[in-house]
Amino acid sequence: MFLMTAGFHPAGSRYKILVVSSYHPEYLWSQETNKGLTEAFLQEGFFDNREQIKKYSKNHEVETSKAVFKKIWMDTKRKSSKEDIASAAEQVVRIAKTFFPDIILLGDDNAANYIGNTFIDTKTPLVFWGVNGYPLKYNLMDSTEKPGHNVTGIYQAGYYRESLEFLKEIKPEIKTFAILSDDTETGRSKAKMIEALSRQKKLPLILTETIVTNDFEEWKARAFEAQKTVDAFFVLNHQGLRYKSGKPVDMLTAGAWYLKNITKAECSDEKQNVEEGMLLAVDDSGYNQGFEAAKMAVKILNNAASPQTTASFAPQPGPRVVNSQRLKQLGLTIKPGTRVEQYIEKSLAVHDGS
């Protein structure tokens, strides 16, 4: 096989680390995972200083005293057809053939699935982060406890029940909710997990409708209609929405419409959506995903661990986050004793201060 392994790393040479992200640099989640990833590598001495992190984050590659980093963006939120994803995967393979990485880090579902299944059972260790839900679904591991192959990583458990409980703490009278999501790998996966929890009667609210579509006009129309009958929304990913022309809808454009037209309270599962303007979340932290994946990668590179025997796990949640602007817009207040660990003061999707 043309790819190197950490075990064959020549003494005194720099590690070659290939990072593959499913998405694009402007995506807020990807920015959070990058912060966690680079902070962990800095702590472990793979970055010499924060200036190198800035250079890497801007140029997607950097050389340090200990490593050569290269990052590839698959851009599968905006280019989500099977042909687009196949083309992006082929680009990763071409770069890997000439870069000869000692390890490949795979950010989120599409990278884990398409790149992971290309390099499974090769001599190159793979570490993923951001896989939504059950991490065995892409057939990369025998079990989470004993992966058995050259692949392990960090997955998102999804703090859906906790986010709904948080919402009910702030607005106790709510009883029903609807899911609102795009029709992407991530969106579908999360919606199915919430539906499963609902069937198991493990949620504090009753799920009455699931809206999953990539058609922006349908997404808007169904959300607007649903608010007539539900008390709240669980807003999931909406980066896969498209206009009738097929052109992608910017996340903040969709968010701006939602915040202007939907008057029901909502929760989400990630801080990025609260930064956008949604009311609250128990954050399934992108920072923690990237941080733990990098720590795991370092152990493998240092021959202190093997992907075959390193258990895959979901990290602890990030903070309980509230958007102050949305709170005010909905006329809600935080009752004494309610635990809020972070307030977001502005909504990125709202530009006029309303």
Helices and strands as residue ranges (DSSP letters): G 6-8, E 15-21, H 28-43, H 50-59, E 61-63, E 67-73, H 82-99, E 103-107, H 108-110, I 111-115, H 116-119, E 126-132, E 151-156, H 160-170, E 176-181, H 185-199, E 206-212, H 216-226, E 232-235, H 251-261, E 265-268, H 271-276, E 280-282, H 286-301, E 320-323, H 324-329, E 342-344
